[in-house]
């Protein structure tokens, strides 16, 4: 093939890939009708039209290419199939389609369930129903309702039990102790340290009830059927008495890594409750005048008790729960095939990476965030592309940092921490950032 023909061929492949990337199904059909042999043509990076369609979430493009007989088992230079790409970028509908095609490929380090940046502590069982926080009559009624669920805390540690029915393991599963009004009634207004927080409505029950009512807005008597959840914090003395009466329960401590043992959706409930309870334990007085405060709106607002406090004048400057933003980043080598493994937590990605690892960073991209109830932080996960590669570790900030190749990291993900380095646990956003990087094309 002459150079001119090669260039033309390359241009046509580039057009096909561009159509797939932007989701232009009609142009893909037209191009393949004239040149059907291009369907599996790969670019220099090993990517095919199917991969580009999967990467950008274009279901119709993927369907057309599959119908025309494309080879979905092709692996690019980053060792990814189209299914791998769809899963990492969170396109569940496309991943399901690709996985259901005969001969589906599923990497061992990926779970069967496709998620779109659903980090540990970020999932929940509840609809928070903030509209109910100002309805004191409804809240009071729910507190004594027989189906209402209470989760108990002492010193910010949740009360848990062991469930021996954990699947695929001989070890029992740590789960929240779900209590009821009769179990906690005597502790609710017993001490000054006791704090009650409305957490929300049981989500699945709410969905089921709406479905039974054909999706219409629930009436007041129907809303009474909704299962409410509250968090109750009690003092240490009350906690000891409670444990003596409930020998199968204990308070989960210390917070890390103990809280990482909880089922994902229960962990999200604990994150919500623990963050708000931590705020109450640390901020007991009015930030304006220092007077005592009262708790309102189901535990999500504090109002000063001093009548002439400036915070009560005009627009009420009441006190609300705080969240401390924290940045954590995955630093990518300029060649796209190595990543810097280290742990950095601060409010400026470029400055912190350079100060702590000695690496200059250029482009920074937000990926996802994770609530982190230790006591109340929001981990902001980013990717950062390095502009230099020499590492100079600040031992006061991080213990060690090295560049690791994509192949090395993938091997640890597949085989586990059996090598000279360890990856963060799967519940940590740092782990998810690493998986996200592996799912990216090194050339993007």
Backbone torsions as a table, in degrees:
resi	resn	phi	psi	omega
1	UNK	NA	128.4	-179.6
2	UNK	-67.3	160.6	-179.5
3	UNK	-57.8	-39.7	-179.6
4	UNK	-64.0	-39.7	178.4
5	UNK	-67.5	-39.2	177.7
6	UNK	-61.7	-43.5	-179.9
7	UNK	-64.8	-40.8	178.2
8	UNK	-63.1	-43.9	179.0
9	UNK	-60.0	-42.8	-179.5
10	UNK	-65.5	-38.8	179.4
11	UNK	-64.7	-39.8	-179.9
12	UNK	-65.9	-41.1	177.0
13	UNK	-61.9	-42.0	178.9
14	UNK	-61.6	-39.8	177.6
15	UNK	-62.9	-44.4	179.7
16	UNK	-59.4	-45.3	-179.5
17	UNK	-66.1	-37.3	178.1
18	UNK	-65.9	-42.3	177.1
19	UNK	-60.2	-40.4	179.3
20	UNK	-67.2	-38.9	-177.9
21	UNK	-67.5	-35.2	-178.7
22	UNK	-94.4	-6.6	175.4
23	UNK	84.2	27.0	-179.1
24	UNK	-87.7	86.6	-175.0
25	UNK	-65.3	-38.5	-177.4
26	UNK	-63.5	-42.2	-179.4
27	UNK	-70.7	-31.3	175.7
28	UNK	-64.2	-45.3	178.5
29	UNK	-59.6	-45.4	-178.0
30	UNK	-63.5	-44.7	-178.0
31	UNK	-66.0	-43.3	-178.5
32	UNK	-71.7	-23.7	177.1
33	UNK	-67.4	-29.7	177.7
34	UNK	-90.1	-32.2	-176.8
35	UNK	-135.0	70.7	-176.8
36	UNK	-62.8	-21.4	-177.6
37	UNK	-71.9	-10.3	-177.8
38	UNK	-83.7	-3.3	-170.6
39	UNK	-58.1	-34.2	-179.7
40	UNK	-106.3	11.6	-178.4
41	UNK	-62.9	136.3	-177.6
42	UNK	-110.7	147.4	174.7
43	UNK	-79.4	-179.9	-179.1
44	UNK	-60.1	-28.0	179.6
45	UNK	-86.0	2.3	178.3
46	UNK	87.8	1.3	-177.6
47	UNK	-81.5	141.8	176.7
48	UNK	-109.1	172.3	178.2
49	UNK	-59.7	-37.8	179.3
50	UNK	-61.7	-39.5	179.4
51	UNK	-65.2	-42.1	179.6
52	UNK	-66.4	-38.5	176.5
53	UNK	-64.2	-42.3	179.1
54	UNK	-67.1	-39.9	-178.5
55	UNK	-61.4	-35.2	-174.6
56	UNK	-103.7	8.2	172.1
57	UNK	75.3	28.1	-177.7
58	UNK	-95.3	93.5	-175.8
59	UNK	-61.6	-43.4	-177.9
60	UNK	-62.4	-39.2	178.0
61	UNK	-62.1	-46.7	179.8
62	UNK	-61.4	-42.4	179.7
63	UNK	-62.0	-43.8	-179.5
64	UNK	-62.6	-45.8	-178.7
65	UNK	-64.7	-38.7	177.6
66	UNK	-66.7	-42.1	179.1
67	UNK	-62.4	-32.0	-179.2
68	UNK	-85.5	4.0	172.5
69	UNK	87.6	27.8	179.8
70	UNK	-66.4	157.3	179.9
71	UNK	-92.0	106.5	-176.4
72	UNK	-86.9	1.5	178.8
73	UNK	-92.5	-3.3	-179.3
74	UNK	-61.8	139.2	-180.0
75	UNK	-113.3	132.6	179.3
76	UNK	-82.1	-174.9	-175.8
77	UNK	-70.7	-11.9	175.0
78	UNK	-98.1	14.3	178.1
79	UNK	63.3	38.1	179.8
80	UNK	-117.4	142.9	167.0
81	UNK	-96.6	174.1	176.8
82	UNK	-61.7	-34.9	178.0
83	UNK	-63.8	-44.3	177.6
84	UNK	-56.0	-45.3	-176.9
85	UNK	-64.6	-45.6	-179.8
86	UNK	-61.4	-40.3	-179.5
87	UNK	-66.4	-44.7	-177.9
88	UNK	-66.6	-33.2	-179.7
89	UNK	-90.1	4.0	169.9
90	UNK	82.5	17.5	-179.9
91	UNK	-90.8	84.3	-172.6
92	UNK	-62.0	-41.8	-177.7
93	UNK	-62.6	-37.8	178.9
94	UNK	-74.0	-41.8	178.1
95	UNK	-61.1	-41.4	178.3
96	UNK	-61.9	-41.6	179.2
97	UNK	-63.3	-46.3	-179.2
98	UNK	-68.0	-36.0	-179.1
99	UNK	-70.8	-28.0	-178.2
100	UNK	-84.2	-6.8	175.2
101	UNK	-75.4	140.5	-177.2
102	UNK	-55.4	134.6	179.1
103	UNK	84.2	25.9	-178.4
104	UNK	-59.2	143.9	-179.8
105	UNK	-108.6	130.7	-178.6
106	UNK	-134.7	109.0	179.9
107	UNK	-60.4	145.9	-176.6
108	UNK	-65.0	-28.7	-174.3
109	UNK	-86.1	3.7	175.4
110	UNK	-104.9	141.9	176.6
111	UNK	-78.8	164.8	179.5
112	UNK	-70.0	-26.5	-178.5
113	UNK	-89.5	125.6	179.0
114	UNK	-84.1	130.2	-178.8
115	UNK	-123.9	153.2	174.6
116	UNK	-113.1	88.0	176.8
117	UNK	54.1	46.5	175.8
118	UNK	-96.2	93.1	-175.1
119	UNK	-83.4	156.1	176.5
120	UNK	-56.7	140.7	-172.6
121	UNK	77.8	-5.1	-179.1
122	UNK	-97.3	-16.7	176.8
123	UNK	-90.9	161.4	-179.0
124	UNK	-155.7	160.5	175.3
125	UNK	-88.8	-8.9	-164.1
126	UNK	-120.0	152.0	163.8
127	UNK	-97.1	117.4	-171.2
128	UNK	-64.9	-21.6	175.5
129	UNK	44.2	61.1	-179.9
130	UNK	-62.1	-20.1	177.7
131	UNK	-65.3	-21.0	-179.3
132	UNK	-87.3	-11.0	-175.6
133	UNK	-65.1	-28.2	-179.9
134	UNK	-93.0	-2.1	-180.0
135	UNK	-93.9	84.6	-175.0
136	UNK	-62.7	-33.6	179.5
137	UNK	-66.3	-44.2	-179.7
138	UNK	-65.7	-44.0	179.9
139	UNK	-61.6	-43.3	-179.8
140	UNK	-63.4	-40.4	179.8
141	UNK	-65.7	-40.4	-178.4
142	UNK	-69.3	-31.0	-177.4
143	UNK	-59.1	-34.7	-178.4
144	UNK	-101.9	4.5	-179.4
145	UNK	-67.9	138.3	-175.4
146	UNK	-64.2	-22.4	-179.4
147	UNK	-92.8	-9.4	-177.6
148	UNK	-62.0	135.8	-178.0
149	UNK	-100.9	134.6	175.3
150	UNK	-116.3	137.1	168.6
151	UNK	-115.4	136.2	-170.2
152	UNK	-103.3	140.7	178.3
153	UNK	-128.5	146.9	170.0
154	UNK	-138.5	123.1	-175.6
155	UNK	52.7	40.1	177.5
156	UNK	69.3	10.5	176.5
157	UNK	-100.7	129.1	-178.5
158	UNK	-79.5	149.2	175.8
159	UNK	-80.1	127.4	-176.6
160	UNK	-131.6	170.1	174.7
161	UNK	-138.9	171.9	178.6
162	UNK	-106.0	125.9	178.4
163	UNK	-105.4	115.0	-176.6
164	UNK	-75.9	4.3	-174.9
165	UNK	-97.4	18.2	-179.9
166	UNK	-59.4	130.7	-177.0
167	UNK	-75.4	150.5	173.8
168	UNK	54.5	27.0	177.2
169	UNK	-159.0	148.6	178.0
170	UNK	-83.2	-15.7	-178.1
171	UNK	-79.6	139.6	178.0
172	UNK	-69.8	152.7	-178.9
173	UNK	-90.7	130.3	173.6
174	UNK	-75.6	126.5	-178.3
175	UNK	-137.7	155.7	177.3
176	UNK	-65.2	141.3	170.6
177	UNK	-78.8	116.6	179.2
178	UNK	-93.9	110.0	-177.1
179	UNK	-103.5	170.4	-179.7
180	UNK	-128.6	172.5	-172.5
181	UNK	-55.2	-40.3	-178.8
182	UNK	-63.2	-26.6	-178.7
183	UNK	-77.9	-28.7	-171.4
184	UNK	-118.5	-2.0	-173.4
185	UNK	-52.4	-44.0	-175.6
186	UNK	-69.4	-16.8	-178.1
187	UNK	-98.0	-10.5	-167.9
188	UNK	-65.6	-39.7	-178.8
189	UNK	-125.4	30.8	-171.5
190	UNK	-82.5	-38.4	-176.6
191	UNK	-133.0	164.5	177.9
192	UNK	-67.1	-26.5	-179.1
193	UNK	-76.6	-14.3	-179.9
194	UNK	-69.3	126.3	-179.3
195	UNK	-131.7	132.5	-178.4
196	UNK	-113.1	129.2	-178.3
197	UNK	-124.4	130.2	172.4
198	UNK	-81.0	123.8	-176.5
199	UNK	-96.9	-31.2	-179.5
200	UNK	143.2	-164.8	-177.6
201	UNK	-112.7	139.3	179.0
202	UNK	-57.8	116.2	-169.2
203	UNK	-63.6	-49.4	-176.5
204	UNK	-63.3	-39.7	178.7
205	UNK	-63.7	-39.8	178.8
206	UNK	-63.8	-42.8	178.9
207	UNK	-63.2	-44.6	-179.6
208	UNK	-63.0	-39.6	-179.4
209	UNK	-67.9	-41.2	177.6
210	UNK	-63.4	-39.4	178.7
211	UNK	-63.2	-40.9	179.4
212	UNK	-66.0	-26.4	179.4
213	UNK	-97.3	16.1	178.1
214	UNK	60.2	33.0	173.2
215	UNK	78.7	0.1	-178.1
216	UNK	-76.5	164.7	178.6
217	UNK	-64.4	132.5	-177.7
218	UNK	-72.3	141.4	175.4
219	UNK	-80.4	168.3	-175.0
220	UNK	-59.7	-42.1	-178.8
221	UNK	-69.2	-29.4	177.0
222	UNK	-74.3	-35.1	178.4
223	UNK	-65.8	-23.9	177.1
224	UNK	-63.7	-22.1	179.6
225	UNK	-77.1	-18.7	-178.3
226	UNK	-62.0	139.6	-177.9
227	UNK	-88.7	112.4	179.8
228	UNK	-89.2	151.7	176.7
229	UNK	-122.3	138.2	174.8
230	UNK	-129.0	152.1	170.5
231	UNK	-109.9	134.9	-179.7
232	UNK	-124.9	124.5	176.8
233	UNK	-101.2	131.1	179.7
234	UNK	-124.5	161.8	-178.4
235	UNK	-76.9	171.4	-174.3
236	UNK	-63.1	-39.6	-179.6
237	UNK	-63.9	-43.7	178.4
238	UNK	-66.0	-35.8	179.4
239	UNK	-63.7	-40.3	178.8
240	UNK	-64.2	-42.5	178.2
241	UNK	-63.0	-39.7	-179.0
242	UNK	-65.1	-43.1	-179.1
243	UNK	-62.6	-33.6	179.1
244	UNK	-65.5	-31.2	179.8
245	UNK	-86.2	-19.7	-177.3
246	UNK	-128.3	78.8	-173.3
247	UNK	-67.3	-18.6	-179.5
248	UNK	-86.3	2.6	-178.8
249	UNK	-119.6	153.1	176.1
250	UNK	-153.2	159.8	-179.9
251	UNK	-89.1	126.0	-173.8
252	UNK	-74.9	115.5	-175.0
253	UNK	-153.2	147.9	-5.5
254	UNK	-74.8	170.0	-174.1
255	UNK	-60.3	-41.3	175.3
256	UNK	-120.5	130.2	8.0
257	UNK	-95.2	11.1	-171.9
258	UNK	-56.7	-42.5	-177.2
259	UNK	-65.3	-19.6	-179.6
260	UNK	-74.9	-2.9	178.1
261	UNK	-84.4	-14.9	-174.7
262	UNK	-73.0	151.1	170.9
263	UNK	-57.7	148.2	-171.8
264	UNK	-53.1	-48.1	-175.5
265	UNK	-71.3	-32.1	174.8
266	UNK	-70.3	-34.3	177.9
267	UNK	-61.9	-36.4	177.6
268	UNK	-65.0	-37.4	177.2
269	UNK	-66.5	-43.5	178.8
270	UNK	-63.4	-39.7	179.6
271	UNK	-59.8	-45.4	179.0
272	UNK	-62.1	-50.7	-176.2
273	UNK	-65.4	-46.4	-175.8
274	UNK	-64.2	-38.5	179.8
275	UNK	-63.8	-44.7	-179.1
276	UNK	-70.2	-41.2	178.6
277	UNK	-65.1	-36.7	177.3
278	UNK	-63.6	-38.7	176.8
279	UNK	-61.5	-44.8	179.5
280	UNK	-63.4	-38.6	-177.2
281	UNK	-72.2	-25.5	-176.8
282	UNK	-98.1	-23.4	-176.1
283	UNK	-124.4	80.0	-174.4
284	UNK	-89.8	-15.6	-172.9
285	UNK	-122.9	161.8	-178.0
286	UNK	-62.7	127.8	-179.5
287	UNK	-71.4	-11.0	-178.4
288	UNK	-92.6	-48.0	-175.1
289	UNK	-122.0	-8.8	178.3
290	UNK	85.1	4.2	179.8
291	UNK	-78.4	169.6	177.1
292	UNK	-66.1	157.5	179.5
293	UNK	-124.6	163.4	172.8
294	UNK	-117.2	149.1	-178.8
295	UNK	-89.1	133.3	179.3
296	UNK	-133.5	174.0	174.8
297	UNK	51.4	50.6	173.9
298	UNK	67.2	16.5	178.6
299	UNK	104.4	3.4	-174.7
300	UNK	-107.0	12.8	-179.3
301	UNK	-153.7	141.5	174.7
302	UNK	-121.8	137.2	-179.7
303	UNK	-123.8	136.8	-179.2
304	UNK	-65.9	140.1	179.7
305	UNK	-87.7	-9.4	179.1
306	UNK	-83.3	118.6	-170.8
307	UNK	-60.3	-35.7	-176.9
308	UNK	-96.9	18.5	178.7
309	UNK	-64.7	132.5	179.2
310	UNK	-56.3	-24.7	-178.6
311	UNK	-68.0	-16.8	-178.9
312	UNK	-95.7	1.1	-178.5
313	UNK	-93.1	140.2	178.3
314	UNK	62.0	-133.7	175.8
315	UNK	-69.5	120.0	-173.1
316	UNK	-66.3	113.5	178.5
317	UNK	-89.7	63.8	-178.7
318	UNK	-75.4	172.8	-177.2
319	UNK	-98.7	131.5	-179.9
320	UNK	-123.4	159.9	178.8
321	UNK	-57.1	144.4	-179.6
322	UNK	-105.9	153.1	173.8
323	UNK	-127.3	132.4	-179.5
324	UNK	-100.3	107.0	179.0
325	UNK	-65.9	136.9	179.2
326	UNK	-133.8	136.7	-179.7
327	UNK	-102.5	134.1	171.1
328	UNK	-131.3	135.6	-171.2
329	UNK	-132.1	151.2	173.2
330	UNK	-106.2	115.9	-175.9
331	UNK	-93.6	126.7	-176.2
332	UNK	-104.7	133.3	176.9
333	UNK	-61.4	147.6	179.3
334	UNK	-54.6	-27.4	179.6
335	UNK	-78.6	-4.5	177.7
336	UNK	77.5	-5.7	-174.3
337	UNK	-113.8	6.6	174.9
338	UNK	-132.0	152.9	176.6
339	UNK	-132.7	150.9	178.7
340	UNK	-91.4	122.2	178.1
341	UNK	-100.7	115.9	177.9
342	UNK	-162.9	174.2	-179.9
343	UNK	-125.4	113.7	179.7
344	UNK	-129.1	136.0	-177.5
345	UNK	-134.8	104.3	176.7
346	UNK	-162.2	-174.7	-171.7
347	UNK	-99.8	5.6	179.3
348	UNK	-143.1	110.8	-173.0
349	UNK	-60.2	-55.8	-174.9
350	UNK	-63.7	-46.2	-177.8
351	UNK	-63.0	-45.4	-176.1
352	UNK	-67.7	-40.4	180.0
353	UNK	-63.5	-42.3	-179.6
354	UNK	-67.7	-40.9	-179.1
355	UNK	-67.9	-39.0	-172.2
356	UNK	-93.5	-30.7	-178.2
357	UNK	-119.7	-6.3	178.8
358	UNK	72.4	13.3	-178.4
359	UNK	-104.2	128.1	177.0
360	UNK	-80.4	135.9	-175.8
361	UNK	-115.5	139.1	176.3
362	UNK	-103.0	-102.1	-176.4
363	UNK	-65.7	135.4	177.6
364	UNK	-124.9	131.2	-178.1
365	UNK	-126.7	128.8	175.3
366	UNK	-71.1	138.7	179.3
367	UNK	-114.0	-60.0	-179.0
368	UNK	-165.8	173.6	179.5
369	UNK	-129.7	165.3	-177.5
370	UNK	-144.2	121.8	171.5
371	UNK	-61.2	138.9	-178.7
372	UNK	-135.4	96.3	-171.1
373	UNK	-80.6	57.6	-178.1
374	UNK	-127.4	53.8	8.1
375	UNK	-96.0	-26.8	-173.8
376	UNK	-158.5	79.2	-179.0
377	UNK	-122.2	160.9	173.3
378	UNK	-123.0	109.5	-179.8
379	UNK	-78.2	119.8	-178.3
380	UNK	-103.4	105.2	-174.0
381	UNK	-85.5	129.8	-178.4
382	UNK	-132.5	157.5	165.7
383	UNK	-104.3	138.7	-179.8
384	UNK	-132.6	127.6	-178.5
385	UNK	-93.4	122.6	-176.7
386	UNK	-73.5	146.2	174.7
387	UNK	-106.1	-9.7	175.3
388	UNK	-137.7	163.1	-175.2
389	UNK	-121.2	-13.2	179.9
390	UNK	-71.9	131.4	-176.7
391	UNK	-104.1	132.7	175.1
392	UNK	-136.4	99.9	-171.2
393	UNK	-80.0	134.7	170.1
394	UNK	-88.7	104.9	-174.5
395	UNK	-63.9	-18.9	178.0
396	UNK	-74.8	-18.8	-175.8
397	UNK	-107.0	-49.6	179.4
398	UNK	-133.1	151.7	-175.3
399	UNK	-77.1	-42.5	-173.1
400	UNK	-160.6	150.0	176.3
401	UNK	-150.6	136.5	179.2
402	UNK	-144.7	157.3	171.0
403	UNK	-81.8	133.3	177.1
404	UNK	-124.8	138.1	-178.7
405	UNK	-73.0	159.6	177.1
406	UNK	-57.1	-40.8	-178.2
407	UNK	-64.1	-40.5	179.6
408	UNK	-63.9	-43.1	-178.1
409	UNK	-68.7	-41.3	178.3
410	UNK	-60.8	-40.1	-179.1
411	UNK	-63.1	-39.4	178.5
412	UNK	-68.5	-37.8	177.9
413	UNK	-63.1	-38.9	-177.6
414	UNK	-77.4	-47.0	-172.4
415	UNK	-96.3	-8.9	-178.9
416	UNK	91.9	175.3	-176.7
417	UNK	-76.6	72.7	180.0
418	UNK	-116.1	22.5	-175.2
419	UNK	-120.7	-168.1	-177.4
420	UNK	-77.4	-6.4	177.3
421	UNK	-136.0	160.1	-176.8
422	UNK	-120.4	146.8	174.5
423	UNK	-98.3	154.1	176.6
424	UNK	-61.6	155.9	178.6
425	UNK	-63.8	157.2	-174.5
426	UNK	-62.5	-22.1	-180.0
427	UNK	-74.9	-15.9	-176.7
428	UNK	-87.1	142.7	179.4
429	UNK	-63.9	-26.9	176.7
430	UNK	-59.1	-39.2	177.8
431	UNK	-64.2	-43.4	-178.6
432	UNK	-67.5	-33.9	176.7
433	UNK	-64.5	-38.9	178.8
434	UNK	-64.6	-45.1	178.0
435	UNK	-63.1	-37.8	178.7
436	UNK	-62.0	-43.6	179.3
437	UNK	-63.2	-42.5	179.0
438	UNK	-61.4	-33.9	-178.7
439	UNK	-76.7	-9.0	178.8
440	UNK	-87.8	152.6	171.2
441	UNK	-75.1	133.6	-179.3
442	UNK	-59.9	-21.7	-176.4
443	UNK	-93.1	-2.6	-178.4
444	UNK	-78.4	NA	NA
